[in-house]
Amino acid sequence: MSETEFDQIPEAALNWVRKGKKAALATVVETWGSAPRPAGSQLAISADAEIAGSVSGGCVEGAVVAEALEAIEDGRPRILEFGVSDEEAFAVGLACGGTIRVMVEPVAVGQGPSEALLADLVAARASRRQVVYAVNTVSWERYLVSAGSLGDLHDAVEAALVSDRSGFSGDWFLGVHNPPLRLAIVGAVHIAQALVPMARIAGYDVAVIDPREAFASDARFPGTTLFTDWPDAGLDAFGLDARTAVVTLTHDPKLDDPAIRAALRSEVFYLGCLGSTRTHAKRVVRLQEDGYGEDAIARIHAPIGADIGAKSPAEIAISILAEITERLRRPETRPQVRQKAFA
């Protein structure tokens, strides 16, 4: 499984089932604070002991696979609890030991989810629909739900989707399946060449947009989605939503400004723009002249990137990805003007 497919765990399980193989899904449902994999992380296991995904840093995988093979045979889902010693935790890079709970479900067997339900989940993920896989761990009834459904669980489902966090609500485990994160990079420049592979490793679907075909070439960005349209048209073709970040790197107003305006009209969770403090001040004036207010302009992170003293293209790319991550995981953060000179 390639690095761009590492999160395709339900898809792997469904693929095995459709090929006539038995399979199981293991899902982290509770963890200790320093766990390497958060609640909702999954591991797919085939009856041939093939695996895709991960539920830990390696300390419990073997035991989970063994239990999954038994679940495939007896058709009974189960909740496993592992106490991890300090020594085991240290071996997989944790600060301390603790407890991890893993739900194991045989697919299309016994009390496990049906092939049809798993297919619906995979279809929802493919169409970028927000859904929650809700499992009652006492009765083993299951639903695939979106915000506003499941009656008494309405508020819990809504909160899980907004926070992007899986977890329990009473006897129900709510496994969040938000659309994959995406990153649109405007400007096929040297910083973009470093940022693209970093963002992929972090789980983003990445596209590079630049009408200058000499820059936006397969040779410079192998295996990358490229748009050689004008930036606003490229962003429209890529599609912008609340799971998307936009970065502009050309610091050329005729290229960056159409992209910035398109991003400000959307719900993107992050908009960062390359340029010095002086460059951004001029950008603000242009946006104000176009009628953009203070709240809209405040959405722009500029000068771009976390203030880590970055100099080289790769270091600047690291700072950009760090700031995107902070904006995603700490949505209360807001950009501040900082003395940086990525001109």
HELIX and SHEET records of a PDB file:
HELIX    1   1 GLU A    3  GLU A    5  5                                   3    
HELIX    2   2 ILE A    9  ARG A   18  1                                  10    
HELIX    3   3 GLU A   61  ASP A   74  1                                  14    
HELIX    4   4 ASP A   86  ALA A   91  1                                   6    
HELIX    5   5 GLU A  115  ALA A  126  1                                  12    
HELIX    6   6 GLY A  151  LEU A  153  5                                   3    
HELIX    7   7 HIS A  154  SER A  163  1                                  10    
HELIX    8   8 HIS A  190  ILE A  201  1                                  12    
HELIX    9   9 PRO A  231  PHE A  238  1                                   8    
HELIX   10  10 PRO A  253  LEU A  264  1                                  12    
HELIX   11  11 THR A  277  GLU A  289  1                                  13    
HELIX   12  12 GLU A  294  ILE A  297  1                                   4    
HELIX   13  13 PRO A  313  ARG A  329  1                                  17    
SHEET    1   A 5 ILE A  51  GLY A  53  0                                        
SHEET    2   A 5 GLN A  42  SER A  46 -1                                        
SHEET    3   A 5 ALA A  23  GLU A  30 -1                                        
SHEET    4   A 5 GLY A  98  PRO A 106 -1                                        
SHEET    5   A 5 ARG A  78  VAL A  84 -1                                        
SHEET    1   B 4 ARG A 142  VAL A 145  0                                        
SHEET    2   B 4 VAL A 131  ASN A 136 -1                                        
SHEET    3   B 4 TRP A 172  HIS A 177 -1                                        
SHEET    4   B 4 GLY A 167  SER A 169 -1                                        
SHEET    1   C 6 THR A 225  PHE A 227  0                                        
SHEET    2   C 6 ASP A 205  ILE A 209  1                                        
SHEET    3   C 6 ARG A 182  VAL A 186  1                                        
SHEET    4   C 6 THR A 244  THR A 248  1                                        
SHEET    5   C 6 TYR A 270  CYS A 273  1                                        
SHEET    6   C 6 ILE A 300  HIS A 301  1                                        
END                                                                             
